[in-house]
Amino acid sequence: MTAPAKVDFALFAQIGAESARICDGLTDAQWEAPSNCAGWKVKHLVAHQASGTTYSFLKILGYLLRYREPAKVGHHMALDMGNSMSRAEVVAEFRRGHADKPANLFVRISDVKHGVLDAAIHLQDLRRSVGDRGEIPRELKETLFDLIPVTAGATGTKAVVAGLTLRATDLGRSVGSGPVVQGPFEAIMMAAGGRKEALSELSGPGLEALRERIGATDAPMDGKGFEGQGRDGAGLHSS
């Protein structure tokens, strides 16, 4: 068995660097294309992560005073950055926020496992949106798989999969207890992160319970960012 990856900000930066690498290779059409996050283009998906990991407390507070709800705050932060900055500028901010010493103080003092899992979910959001066939290395898959049932707070996968056994058929591993949900690791991670389209890749007696949990809201499910996003949409930071 491969050794699990260490969960720290170096790993957070490693995952972010892969997202940035993909962004560097996108065409203008891909950058402007719809993402798998409802209501966002690819540029907004990347800007969502960049703004949440770099904006100052005062700037975020201004958005909070204007929009009140965390989901709306994250949404408008993403739209504003994505629409007002060039791709090079957005990706530069993304890199600054996804360093091994992130630019945002709130990111640095948050539980790093939220950031690692969230960054990985968004990496796969990006790959799925632009047709990139890259895969997460096995040792990182195993680390992320173990994080799914224990990551609470803003990322929230713990509540989504509580009382279920997750069985990653490509890893030959299971976590949790209760009715089984099985399928490829990536589909399990994405479904736990609220991506309804991943449900079609899963099966098992626990699938309907999982479907009900992530389908409890009609709001876009773009992820549940690690610095303050709720289950029903983009939050204050990266989601």
C-alpha positions in Angstrom: 0.0 0.0 0.0 1.3 3.5 -0.8 2.0 5.8 2.1 -0.7 8.5 2.6 0.2 12.1 1.8 0.8 14.4 4.7 -2.1 16.8 5.2 -0.4 20.2 5.5 -0.2 23.5 3.6 2.5 22.1 1.3 -0.1 19.6 0.1 -2.7 22.4 -0.3 -0.1 24.3 -2.4 0.6 21.2 -4.5 -3.0 20.7 -5.4 -3.4 24.4 -6.1 -0.3 24.3 -8.4 -2.0 21.6 -10.5 -5.1 23.8 -10.9 -2.9 26.8 -11.9 -1.0 24.6 -14.4 -4.3 23.6 -16.1 -5.4 27.3 -16.2 -2.1 28.3 -17.9 -2.9 25.9 -20.7 -6.5 26.9 -21.3 -7.6 28.6 -24.5 -9.6 31.8 -24.3 -12.7 29.9 -25.2 -12.2 27.4 -22.4 -11.6 30.2 -19.9 -15.0 31.8 -20.9 -16.9 28.5 -21.2 -19.5 27.4 -18.6 -18.1 25.4 -15.7 -19.8 22.5 -13.9 -20.8 24.9 -11.2 -24.2 26.4 -12.1 -24.1 30.0 -13.1 -20.3 30.3 -13.4 -17.9 30.2 -16.2 -14.5 28.6 -15.7 -13.0 32.0 -15.0 -15.5 32.4 -12.1 -14.7 29.0 -10.7 -11.0 29.9 -10.5 -11.8 33.5 -9.3 -14.0 32.0 -6.5 -11.0 30.2 -5.1 -8.6 33.1 -5.8 -10.8 35.7 -4.1 -11.6 33.6 -1.1 -7.9 32.9 -0.4 -6.6 36.4 -1.0 -9.2 39.0 -0.1 -8.7 41.0 3.1 -11.1 40.8 6.0 -12.3 44.4 5.3 -13.0 43.6 1.6 -15.0 40.5 2.6 -16.8 42.5 5.2 -17.8 45.0 2.6 -19.4 42.2 0.6 -21.1 40.8 3.7 -22.7 44.2 4.4 -23.9 44.5 0.9 -25.2 40.9 0.2 -25.8 39.6 3.8 -25.8 35.9 3.0 -22.5 34.0 2.7 -23.6 32.2 -0.4 -24.3 35.5 -2.2 -21.1 36.9 -0.9 -19.0 34.1 -2.4 -20.9 34.2 -5.6 -20.5 37.9 -6.2 -16.8 37.9 -5.2 -16.2 35.3 -7.9 -18.2 37.2 -10.5 -16.5 40.5 -9.7 -13.0 39.2 -9.8 -13.6 36.9 -12.9 -15.3 39.7 -14.9 -12.8 42.5 -14.0 -9.5 40.8 -14.2 -7.6 39.1 -17.0 -6.9 35.4 -16.9 -3.2 36.1 -16.0 -4.3 38.3 -13.1 -6.8 35.8 -11.7 -4.4 32.9 -11.9 -1.6 35.0 -10.3 -4.0 35.7 -7.4 -5.0 32.1 -7.3 -1.3 31.1 -6.9 -0.8 33.7 -4.2 -3.7 32.3 -2.3 -2.7 28.6 -2.7 0.9 28.9 -1.6 2.4 26.8 1.3 2.0 30.1 3.3 -1.4 31.3 1.9 -1.9 35.1 1.5 -5.1 35.2 3.6 -4.7 35.0 7.4 -8.0 33.2 7.8 -6.8 30.5 5.5 -3.6 30.1 7.4 -5.4 29.7 10.8 -8.2 27.4 9.4 -8.0 23.6 9.8 -5.8 22.6 6.8 -7.8 19.5 6.1 -10.7 21.6 5.0 -8.5 23.5 2.5 -6.8 20.3 1.2 -10.1 18.6 0.5 -11.8 21.7 -0.9 -8.8 22.4 -3.2 -9.0 18.8 -4.5 -12.7 19.0 -5.2 -12.2 22.2 -7.1 -9.3 20.7 -9.0 -11.7 18.1 -10.3 -14.4 20.7 -10.9 -11.9 22.4 -13.2 -10.8 19.2 -14.9 -14.4 18.1 -15.5 -15.3 21.6 -16.9 -12.5 21.7 -19.4 -12.2 18.1 -20.4 -8.8 17.5 -18.7 -8.2 13.8 -18.2 -5.7 14.1 -15.5 -6.1 12.0 -12.3 -5.2 12.5 -8.7 -2.3 10.3 -7.7 -3.3 7.2 -5.7 -1.5 8.2 -2.5 -3.4 11.5 -2.5 -6.7 9.8 -3.3 -6.2 7.6 -0.2 -5.5 10.7 2.0 -8.5 12.5 0.6 -10.7 9.5 1.0 -9.9 9.4 4.7 -10.8 13.1 5.0 -14.3 12.8 3.6 -16.0 11.4 6.7 -14.1 13.6 9.2 -14.1 17.0 7.6 -16.8 19.1 9.3 -17.2 22.9 9.5 -17.5 24.8 6.3 -16.4 21.9 4.0 -19.1 19.8 5.5 -18.5 16.4 3.9 -18.7 14.8 7.4 -22.4 15.6 7.7 -23.2 14.6 4.1 -21.8 11.1 4.5 -22.6 10.4 8.2 -24.1 7.0 8.7 -22.9 5.7 5.4 -20.2 3.3 4.3 -18.2 4.7 1.4 -16.5 2.1 -0.7 -14.0 3.3 -3.3 -13.9 0.5 -5.8 -10.7 1.7 -7.5 -8.9 1.9 -4.2 -10.2 -1.3 -2.7 -11.0 0.6 0.5 -14.0 1.5 2.7 -14.6 4.1 5.4 -17.6 4.7 7.7 -20.5 2.4 8.7 -24.0 2.0 7.5 -25.6 1.5 4.1 -23.0 1.3 1.4 -22.4 3.9 -1.3 -19.8 2.6 -3.8 -18.0 3.6 -6.9 -14.8 5.3 -8.1 -13.1 7.5 -5.5 -13.5 10.7 -7.5 -17.2 10.3 -7.8 -17.6 9.7 -4.1 -15.5 12.8 -3.3 -17.4 14.9 -5.7 -20.8 13.7 -4.5 -19.8 14.3 -0.9 -18.9 17.8 -2.1 -22.4 18.4 -3.4 -21.9 17.6 -7.1 -25.1 16.0 -8.1 -23.8 14.9 -11.5 -21.4 12.5 -9.7 -24.3 10.4 -8.3 -24.8 8.7 -11.7 -21.4 7.0 -11.2 -22.3 5.6 -7.8 -24.5 2.7 -6.6 -25.5 0.8 -3.4 -28.2 0.8 -0.8 -27.0 4.1 0.7 -27.2 6.1 -2.6 -30.7 7.4 -2.1 -29.8 8.8 1.3 -26.8 10.5 -0.2 -29.0 11.8 -3.0 -31.5 13.3 -0.6 -28.8 15.0 1.4 -27.1 16.8 -1.5 -30.4 17.5 -3.2 -32.0 19.2 -0.2 -31.4 22.6 -1.8 -32.2 24.0 -5.2 -29.2 26.4 -5.0 -26.2 25.8 -7.2 -23.8 23.2 -5.6 -20.4 24.6 -6.5 -18.6 23.2 -3.4 -18.4 24.1 0.2 -15.3 26.1 0.6 -13.0 25.7 3.5 -13.1 29.1 4.8 -16.8 29.8 5.2 -19.1 28.4 2.6 -22.4 26.7 3.4 -23.8 23.6 1.6 -26.1 25.6 -0.6 -23.6 27.7 -2.5 -20.4 29.7 -2.7 -19.3 31.0 0.6 -16.9 33.7 1.8 -13.7 32.0 0.6 -12.5 29.3 -1.6 -15.1 26.7 -1.8 
